[in-house]
Amino acid sequence: MLKKRWPLWVAGAMWLVLLGLRLRPVALDVETSTQAAKEAPAFVYVELRGEVHHPGIYKVSAESRVFDVFKRAGGLTDEADLSQINQTQTVYDGWLLIVPSTSESSAATSGKISLNHATAAELESLPGIGPATAEAILKAREHTPFTSIDDLLEVPGIGPATLSQIEALITP
């Protein structure tokens, strides 16, 4: 009796194979959705130093502005100099923001060039600094402001000889 039903078994097996081919799970593009989540973080970390009441690292909304972070840090001290800080700028992840004091800013009036505030033209006025090196300095300070003159050694195109030529002419 089994011999007579074999065509039925073969047809049933073929039907299951064909049905199985149509029931494949749909592959989700998990990588794309993960990248989208990484591209738009809900929160970022910003570090504040200098003339704020409570320096430290703050977790803030990705849409926060500099003045929002100042509020979280308890505000600015009386010595804070905001002449070179755009308080309406949107913060970004990993940003180090140093609020200078008025006494530090007075170094600018002493004729020294501030690495954190100088324009490309001002940097190019320094001996041994050309357009490419000036641009490298501007890019370096976008990621991390200079906290000391020696930080310049991390900038491509600046070595100990160039630093020794300009160290009396600059401030962080």
C-alpha positions in Angstrom: 0.0 0.0 0.0 2.9 2.3 0.6 4.1 1.7 -2.9 0.9 3.1 -4.3 1.1 6.3 -2.3 4.7 7.3 -3.0 3.6 9.9 -5.7 1.5 11.6 -3.0 4.5 11.7 -0.6 6.7 13.2 -3.3 4.1 15.8 -4.3 3.6 16.7 -0.6 7.4 17.0 -0.1 7.7 19.2 -3.2 4.8 21.4 -2.0 6.5 21.9 1.4 9.8 22.8 -0.3 8.1 25.4 -2.5 6.1 26.8 0.4 9.3 27.0 2.5 11.1 29.0 -0.2 8.3 31.6 -0.1 8.3 31.8 3.7 11.8 33.1 4.1 12.2 35.7 6.8 12.8 39.2 5.7 16.3 40.4 6.5 16.3 43.7 8.4 19.0 46.2 7.8 20.1 46.4 11.4 23.4 48.1 10.6 21.6 51.1 9.0 19.2 51.5 11.9 22.1 51.3 14.4 24.1 53.9 12.4 21.1 56.2 12.4 20.9 55.9 16.2 24.6 56.6 16.5 24.4 59.6 14.3 21.7 61.4 16.4 22.5 60.8 20.0 20.0 62.0 22.5 22.7 63.1 25.0 26.2 64.4 24.7 29.0 64.9 27.3 30.6 68.3 27.6 33.5 69.3 29.9 33.6 72.7 31.4 36.8 74.3 32.9 37.9 77.7 34.0 35.6 80.4 35.3 32.5 78.5 36.1 31.2 77.8 39.6 31.2 74.0 39.2 33.7 72.8 36.6 33.2 69.2 35.5 31.7 66.9 33.0 28.0 67.3 32.1 25.6 65.1 30.3 23.2 67.3 28.4 20.7 67.0 25.6 22.2 66.9 22.1 20.3 70.1 21.2 21.7 72.1 24.2 23.4 75.4 23.8 26.5 76.7 25.6 24.5 78.9 27.9 22.4 75.8 28.9 25.6 74.1 30.1 26.7 77.2 31.9 23.4 77.1 33.9 24.0 73.4 34.8 27.4 74.4 36.1 26.0 76.9 38.5 26.7 79.9 36.3 29.9 81.9 35.6 32.2 83.5 38.1 32.7 87.3 38.3 36.1 86.8 36.6 34.7 85.1 33.5 35.5 86.7 30.1 32.9 85.8 27.5 34.2 88.1 24.8 35.4 85.1 22.7 32.7 82.6 23.6 29.5 82.1 21.5 26.9 81.2 24.1 24.3 80.3 21.5 26.5 77.6 19.9 25.1 74.1 20.0 27.3 71.8 22.0 28.8 68.6 20.7 29.9 65.3 22.2 33.3 65.3 23.8 33.7 69.1 23.8 36.1 70.7 26.2 35.1 74.3 26.9 37.4 76.5 28.9 36.0 79.8 30.1 39.0 82.2 30.5 39.3 84.8 33.2 39.6 88.5 32.5 43.2 88.3 33.6 44.0 85.6 31.1 42.3 87.6 28.4 44.4 90.6 29.2 47.3 88.5 27.7 45.7 89.3 24.4 46.2 93.0 25.0 49.8 92.4 25.9 50.5 91.6 22.3 50.6 87.8 22.6 48.5 85.7 20.2 46.0 83.4 21.8 46.1 79.9 20.3 42.4 79.4 21.2 41.2 82.6 19.7 43.5 83.7 16.9 42.5 83.8 13.3 44.5 82.1 10.6 46.0 85.4 9.6 47.2 86.1 13.1 48.7 82.6 13.4 50.5 83.1 10.0 52.1 86.3 11.4 54.2 84.0 13.7 57.6 83.0 12.6 57.6 79.5 11.0 53.8 79.3 10.7 52.5 79.2 7.2 48.9 78.7 5.9 48.9 74.9 6.2 50.2 75.0 9.8 47.8 77.8 10.7 44.9 75.6 9.4 46.2 72.6 11.3 46.2 74.7 14.5 42.6 75.8 13.9 41.5 72.2 13.3 43.3 71.0 16.4 41.6 73.6 18.7 38.2 72.7 17.3 38.5 69.2 18.9 40.3 70.2 22.0 41.2 73.8 23.1 44.9 74.4 24.0 45.5 74.3 27.7 49.3 74.9 27.4 51.7 76.1 24.8 53.3 72.6 24.8 50.0 71.3 23.3 51.2 72.8 20.0 53.7 69.9 19.7 50.7 67.6 18.9 49.9 69.7 15.8 51.4 68.4 12.5 54.1 70.7 11.2 55.2 72.1 14.6 58.2 70.7 16.3 60.4 71.8 19.1 62.4 74.2 17.0 59.2 76.1 15.8 57.8 76.1 19.3 61.0 77.7 20.7 60.7 80.4 18.1 57.1 81.4 18.9 56.6 80.5 22.6 57.3 84.0 23.8 54.7 85.4 21.3 51.7 83.1 22.2 49.4 82.1 25.0 47.1 79.1 25.2 
